[in-house]
Amino acid sequence: MQIPLAVKLAAVAAGDKKASDIQTIDISASSSFTDYFVLATGLTKIHTRAVADFIEESLAEQDLVPLSRSGYQEGEWILLDYIDFIVHIFTPEARDYYQLERLWEYRG
């Protein structure tokens, strides 16, 4: 299945803000709540917020706004829910701890 443009735009925006280890995971076969995850790592809590802000700004240019945003104040794991896809922006420590890639690889 081809990755939707909005998902690609979110990943590109994360890269433009210098996030690292950006991955797009198709979870549609094993999820009833969304089709894709976009995962990215920021260097610090301040950086994760900047990445989240830039993704939101970039997607707003396409008239896309998240249904919800979680974790922004803490900055360790920020979640932007765009219904068809969810963006996860982690600090390195949070990404290593939660290991979403491994969890969804196992479920898929």
Helices and strands as residue ranges (DSSP letters): H 5-16, E 20-26, E 36-41, H 45-60, E 68-70, E 77-81, E 85-90, H 92-98, H 100-107
